[in-house]
Amino acid sequence: MLVYECELFEVVPVLRRYARALTGATDRGDALVTRCVEAAMMAPSRFGLDRGGDGALLPMYALLNLLFDRSEDLGPAGRPLRSPHPIERALAELPEADRRLYLLTALEGLSLPQAAKVLQLRPGEAIERLKTARARVRGAMVQRVMVVEDNALLAMELGALVAEMGHVVCGTAGNEPEALALMKVEKPTLALLDVRLADGGSGIEIARRLKRVRDLRTIFVTAFDDDIQAGDARHLGQIVRKPFTNAGIQAAISRAIFMPQPVALA
């Protein structure tokens, strides 16, 4: 086997990982890598396959990008814009150079100078673009959380847990009118809901109303999960039983972040 064929064999798994992230799909990524390998085999010295190490890998990343841009069936315009993963959704909204810079550094582990070389960016420009991409990803992970709980002490405890995770408590409500008003003004992305409220209100009905008004992830925090079963409402959100633990609330919030975006009810 020729030296450059050995080099290609070693870098293909890495290229597949990047190509799948670049295109947004396993099959499209693998098709792109196939084209990349075929092109590199035609001119091995041009792509550093006779040098080995990073001397081969960096030009191959650049070739993947070039083929991606030139392929009508695989180009940037065809990448998915509504991935269920919050990081992928955030990256999809970035300028293409910023998205690739983030993938090359965060996913592929390239240094900033290496990634800048692959993308033909000036060092100063690469630094600013990477700052923007990282800030967008961090922002995608932060939730605006509304707490619907008629017990003030429990509401404070839940709020503290939310803040400890780095999310924002956009407000608390003790009944349905307060929850709907808060929803309209603060535009939360996640709601923690008690099921039985002191005024006779129902967190289940609030969840239904909220989902009609706006797409929203919900977590029921309750000692009355049988009410959720009886009301055929398990599809409305996760359930954390009272008395809850810190770990239970935090795990539910983490799961909610990575769940597909809910669809508003008609």
RAMOGI-V439229 format. One record per pair of residues at least 6 apart in sequence whose ideal C-beta (glycine too) atoms are under 6 Angstrom apart, sorted by sequence separation. I is the first residue (numbers start at 1). J is the second residue. D is the distance in Angstrom with one decimal. If there is no record, write none. Layout:
# RAMOGI-V439229
I,J,D
I,J,D
This chain:
# RAMOGI-V439229
20,26,5.4
23,29,4.7
44,50,5.9
68,74,5.7
83,89,5.4
104,110,4.7
149,155,4.2
173,179,4.1
210,216,5.1
228,234,5.8
40,47,4.7
48,55,4.2
49,56,5.1
116,123,5.8
162,169,5.1
48,56,4.4
91,99,4.9
147,155,5.2
195,203,4.3
220,228,6.0
240,248,5.1
20,29,3.3
23,32,5.9
173,182,5.2
194,203,5.1
240,249,5.9
19,29,3.7
105,115,5.2
116,126,3.8
159,169,4.4
193,203,3.9
48,59,4.7
81,92,5.0
104,115,3.9
147,158,5.0
171,182,4.5
207,218,4.9
47,59,4.3
147,159,5.8
240,252,5.1
19,32,4.5
47,60,6.0
19,33,4.9
101,115,5.5
112,126,5.8
193,207,5.8
225,239,5.0
238,252,5.0
171,186,5.3
170,186,3.9
16,33,5.2
145,162,4.7
155,172,4.7
220,237,5.6
15,33,5.0
170,188,5.1
218,236,5.8
219,237,5.4
100,119,5.9
218,237,3.4
219,238,4.8
220,239,4.9
221,240,4.9
223,242,4.2
76,96,5.3
97,119,6.0
145,167,5.3
175,197,5.7
221,244,5.9
143,167,4.5
144,168,5.1
145,169,5.5
146,170,5.8
150,174,4.3
175,199,4.9
142,167,5.7
146,171,5.7
147,172,4.5
148,173,4.9
176,201,4.9
191,216,5.9
193,218,5.8
195,220,5.8
144,170,4.5
175,201,4.9
36,63,5.3
179,206,5.1
183,210,5.9
190,217,4.7
191,218,4.8
192,219,5.2
193,220,5.4
195,222,3.9
204,231,5.0
36,64,5.1
101,129,5.3
194,222,5.8
196,224,5.4
8,37,5.9
101,130,5.4
192,221,5.3
195,224,4.9
204,233,4.7
207,236,4.5
176,206,5.1
36,67,5.8
98,129,4.7
102,133,3.9
148,179,5.0
35,67,5.2
195,227,5.2
219,252,4.9
98,132,5.7
158,192,5.6
98,133,4.5
32,68,6.0
146,182,5.6
94,133,5.7
217,256,4.5
4,44,3.9
7,49,4.7
32,74,5.6
94,136,6.0
146,188,3.9
144,188,4.6
4,49,3.5
7,52,5.7
15,60,5.9
19,64,5.7
144,189,5.0
145,190,4.8
146,191,4.7
147,192,5.0
148,193,4.6
149,194,4.7
4,50,5.7
11,57,5.4
22,68,5.9
28,74,5.6
90,136,4.8
143,189,4.9
90,137,5.2
143,190,4.5
150,197,4.8
215,262,5.2
150,198,4.2
7,56,4.8
11,60,5.8
215,264,5.2
87,137,5.5
90,140,3.5
23,74,5.8
212,265,5.2
86,140,4.5
211,265,5.1
24,79,4.5
24,80,4.4
62,118,5.0
61,118,4.6
58,118,5.5
190,256,5.8
21,103,5.2
161,246,5.8
165,250,5.9
21,107,5.7
161,249,5.1
18,108,5.6
86,257,5.9
84,260,3.7
